[in-house]
Amino acid sequence: TNVMTVRIASGETTAEELESAMIANKDKLNMLGIRTVTVLQTRGQRDPYYFSFPSCDGFKEDPLRRGMRPTFHHLLELSRLTDNYALERIKAVGRNVQIYVGSEKTARRNAAQVVFVRGITHTPGLTTMSGARRTLLQGLDELERAQSNSKVTSQSSSRIYLHSLPEVEGSSPEEIAKEFDSVIDALKSRLANRLLKLRVDEIEAKVRVQSTDADGNHMVVPVRLVASSMGGEWLKTSAYIERPDPVTGVTREFCVIGEDDGVCMLDPYDGANVIQTKRSIARRVGSTYAYDFLGLLEVGLIKEWENYMGDVPGVSIPSNLFEAQELIEGADGELVRSKREIGTNKVGMVAWVAKMKTPEYPEGR
């Protein structure tokens, strides 16, 4: 991939003037195989300003990348967002954070709106409790400021993405995925009110894990950690190993870590599914989507155990803390315990039988 960087040492020029110069020389740039031209404009003691002209857009300036360092676009994976969303950038406070308001391209009217908070970090420790909490709080602060923007609607969905650049040492992808489950459970219990208020439906982190190949050579394994409500359950965790293209470095597929080892997928950021549409309707009338209550019950249960462990040393939270089975009407009209895809109910009432392990009944009731 050929990338050209041009520095303007003195004077100022506009994006329109630069774009005209790029288009006038488009044939020469294509002949040289230039994929992107980045123009860096110095501004004295202030940070330089950037303009980007990708070949895929005919060397027109990309306003989403304006003022953004050349590598940011790829580190923030903006190309995955633009597959399904028309994006508009709004102001962020952090230097390494970008905020976008997205509306679905395929929607004919009343397009679902998503607020994307995306950032990078050079600070190690993202996979630890303290590091994850600090970073999530920074993301929530940015999101809270964005929610006050007049372009953001009251029923918008919110998604946070963070790309951690330091390499993680001494842990395998499987160990990091397991730790992520515990970290998210704890963060949900401590920050549940704020996560709900800011309508956070997805938290995504990308980390780089040091490893070795079959021959003992050093390699870096990209691991994606996701807590998402897109499938119906509130901020359900999952983890993936990324398989990048050896030439371009672009991820070709995501392979699941855990029970579904070996299952791989590749898709851009999904638009609003049936679940998201129903969740948005509930938010519009000031309510909570029914299936989200299961996650909230689990969060409350974790909080009870944390308070109990603070009073009684040496106690740990039991596994399978919360289990629920939906009651579904059978062919004979009777209710039976069963499973079905979340959001496929045809009746405006849902019910579950739940088993909860509380401090008073650690075996469950």
Secondary structure, 3 states (H helix, E strand, C coil): CEEEEEEECCCCCCHHHHHHHHHHCHHHHHHCCEEEEEEEEEECCEEEEEEEEEHHHCCCCCHHHCCCCCCHHHHCCHHHHHCCEEEEEECCCCCCEEEEEEEECCCCCCCCEEEEEEEEECCCCCCCHHHHHHHHHHHHHHHHHHHCCCCCCCCCEEEEEEEEEEEECCCCHHHHHHHHHHHHHHHHHHHHHHHHHCCEEEEEEEEEEEEECCCCCEEEEEEEEEEECCCCCCCEEEEEEEEECCCCCCEEEEEECCCCCCCEECCCCCCCCHHHHHHHHHHHCCCCCCCHHHHHHHHHHHHHHHHHHHHCCCCCCCCCCEEEEEEEECCCCCEEEECCCCCCCCCCCCCEEEEECCCCCCCCC
